[in-house]
Amino acid sequence: MLTLKGISIYIIGSLVTLGTLSTTSESAFARLEGDSISGTISIGNGPTTPYTPPTAIVDNINPEFEMDGEFFVEDDTGNLSIDFMESMLTLTLTRTSDEPLSNSWMTTFLDLDWIDRPGKIVGLDLVNSGLTGITGTFTDDSIKITYGGGDIFGEGESRMAKFNIQTKHTPEPTSVLSLFALGTLSAALIKYKGKSS
C-alpha cells in the first residue's frame, strides 16, 4: 500500500531522472558518426554526378568524400575534400594544376539522419572561409553548398570553408516515459490527499 511518503519519494526520483535526461540527451544521444550519407557535385557548367563512391559513413576522422576534377579554369584540375564531424562541415579546395583561377561548383549531401535519435537540420552558418562568396542552404536532411569561383590560388595552395550545422532532435523515448510516470504519480498523490482529507 502506497503511503504519502512513498508517493513523494517516487515523484522526487522521477524528477531527478527527467532532469538528468534533459541535460544529457542533446549531446549524448544525437550522433552523426556512423550515419550513411550520399553526395553529388557539379563543376562549372558540367553535369551533376555522384562522388566516387557515392555514399560514405561518417567516422569523425577521415574526409567522407574527395574528388579530383576541373576545379580551376582552362580545364585544369584541383582536389575537393569533404569532411563531416558531428555539427561541423569542412570543405577544402586544393590547387593541383598550373591554372590559379578557381572554377565554380555546387555540391549536395543527402540523408543526414543522425544516429540514436531522429532529428532535422534547422540552421547552417558559415563560420570560417577562405573561399569568396561560398554559401550553404539546407532542408531537414540535406545540405547544398554553392561556390561561385574566381579566387586566385598560389601553387599547391589549399583553402577551407567551415559550416556549423544546427539541428533539432525529438525527445528520447525514456524522457516521454518519465513524464508519463511523473503525471501518473502526481495524480495518485492528489487522489491520496483527497481520501485523507
C-alpha positions in Angstrom: 0.0 0.0 0.0 1.4 3.4 -1.0 1.8 6.0 1.7 2.2 9.7 1.2 5.9 9.4 2.0 6.3 6.6 -0.6 4.5 8.5 -3.3 6.6 11.6 -2.6 9.8 9.6 -2.9 8.7 8.2 -6.3 7.9 11.7 -7.6 11.2 13.1 -6.5 13.0 10.2 -8.1 11.2 10.8 -11.4 12.1 14.5 -11.3 15.8 13.7 -10.8 15.7 11.2 -13.7 13.9 13.6 -16.0 16.4 16.4 -15.2 19.3 14.1 -15.9 17.9 13.0 -19.3 17.1 16.6 -20.3 20.6 17.8 -19.7 22.4 14.9 -21.4 20.1 13.9 -24.3 21.1 16.6 -26.7 24.8 15.7 -26.7 24.9 12.1 -25.6 22.3 10.6 -28.0 22.5 12.9 -31.1 25.3 11.5 -33.2 26.2 11.9 -36.8 29.1 9.5 -36.5 28.1 6.2 -38.1 25.4 7.7 -40.3 25.4 6.9 -44.0 25.2 9.9 -46.3 25.3 10.4 -50.1 26.8 13.3 -52.2 26.7 14.8 -55.7 28.7 17.6 -57.3 28.6 19.7 -60.5 31.6 21.7 -61.6 31.3 24.8 -63.8 28.6 24.1 -66.5 29.1 20.3 -66.2 26.5 17.7 -65.2 25.7 16.7 -61.7 27.5 13.5 -60.8 27.8 11.4 -57.7 31.1 11.2 -55.7 33.1 8.0 -56.0 32.0 6.1 -54.0 28.5 7.8 -54.0 27.9 7.1 -50.2 30.1 7.3 -47.2 29.9 6.5 -43.4 30.7 9.5 -41.1 33.7 8.5 -38.9 34.9 11.8 -37.4 38.4 11.0 -38.6 38.8 10.9 -42.4 37.1 13.0 -45.1 33.9 11.4 -46.2 34.3 12.5 -49.9 37.2 13.5 -52.1 37.3 14.4 -55.8 39.8 15.4 -58.4 38.2 17.5 -61.1 38.3 20.6 -63.2 38.1 22.9 -60.2 40.2 25.5 -61.9 39.5 27.2 -65.3 41.0 26.1 -68.6 40.1 22.6 -67.6 42.8 22.4 -65.0 42.4 20.1 -62.1 42.1 20.6 -58.4 41.0 18.5 -55.4 38.0 19.0 -53.2 37.8 17.3 -49.8 34.6 17.0 -47.7 34.7 16.3 -44.0 31.7 15.9 -41.7 32.4 16.0 -37.9 29.2 16.0 -35.8 28.0 19.6 -36.1 30.7 20.8 -38.4 31.1 20.6 -42.2 34.6 21.4 -43.7 35.3 21.8 -47.4 38.9 22.0 -48.6 39.8 23.1 -52.1 43.4 22.5 -53.3 45.1 23.7 -56.5 46.9 20.8 -58.2 47.4 22.4 -61.6 49.1 25.3 -63.4 45.9 27.5 -63.6 45.4 29.7 -60.4 41.8 30.8 -61.1 39.2 28.7 -59.3 36.1 27.4 -61.1 32.6 27.4 -59.8 30.9 24.3 -58.3 27.9 23.1 -56.4 27.7 20.0 -54.1 24.8 18.4 -52.3 24.7 16.0 -49.4 21.6 13.8 -48.6 20.3 11.5 -45.9 21.7 13.3 -42.9 19.6 11.3 -40.3 21.7 11.2 -37.1 22.2 8.1 -35.1 20.2 7.1 -32.0 17.8 10.0 -32.2 15.9 11.2 -35.2 16.3 14.9 -36.0 16.3 17.6 -38.6 18.6 20.5 -39.7 17.3 23.9 -38.6 20.4 26.1 -39.4 23.6 26.2 -41.4 26.1 29.0 -40.6 29.4 29.8 -42.4 31.9 30.3 -39.5 35.2 30.5 -41.4 36.1 30.6 -45.1 39.0 31.2 -47.4 36.6 30.8 -50.4 35.0 34.0 -51.6 31.2 34.0 -51.8 30.6 30.4 -50.8 27.1 29.8 -49.5 25.0 27.0 -48.0 21.3 26.1 -47.9 19.6 23.2 -46.2 16.4 21.1 -45.9 15.5 18.8 -42.9 18.0 16.2 -44.0 20.2 17.7 -46.8 22.8 20.4 -47.3 23.7 22.2 -50.5 27.0 24.2 -50.9 27.4 26.7 -53.8 30.7 28.3 -54.7 31.0 30.9 -57.5 34.7 30.6 -58.1 37.0 33.4 -59.1 39.6 33.1 -56.3 43.3 33.2 -57.1 45.3 30.3 -55.6 49.0 30.0 -55.2 50.8 26.9 -56.4 49.7 23.9 -54.3 47.6 26.2 -52.0 44.6 24.8 -50.1 41.6 26.9 -48.8 38.9 25.8 -46.4 35.3 26.7 -45.7 33.6 25.6 -42.5 29.9 25.5 -41.8 28.2 24.9 -38.4 25.2 22.6 -38.7 22.4 23.4 -36.3 19.9 20.6 -35.5 16.8 19.9 -33.6 16.1 16.4 -32.2 13.0 14.7 -31.0 12.7 13.8 -27.3 14.2 10.5 -26.1 11.5 7.8 -25.5 12.7 7.5 -21.9 12.1 11.2 -21.4 8.5 10.7 -22.6 8.0 7.7 -20.3 9.4 9.7 -17.3 6.9 12.5 -18.0 4.1 10.0 -18.1 5.2 8.3 -14.9 5.5 11.7 -13.2 2.0 12.6 -14.2 0.6 9.3 -13.0 2.3 9.6 -9.6 1.2 13.2 -9.2 -2.4 12.1 -9.9 -2.0 9.3 -7.3 -0.8 11.9 -4.8 -3.8 14.1 -5.4 -6.2 11.2 -5.1 -4.4 10.1 -1.8 -4.8 13.6 -0.4 -8.4 13.7 -1.3 -9.1 10.4 0.6 -7.2 11.5 3.7 -9.0 14.9 4.0 
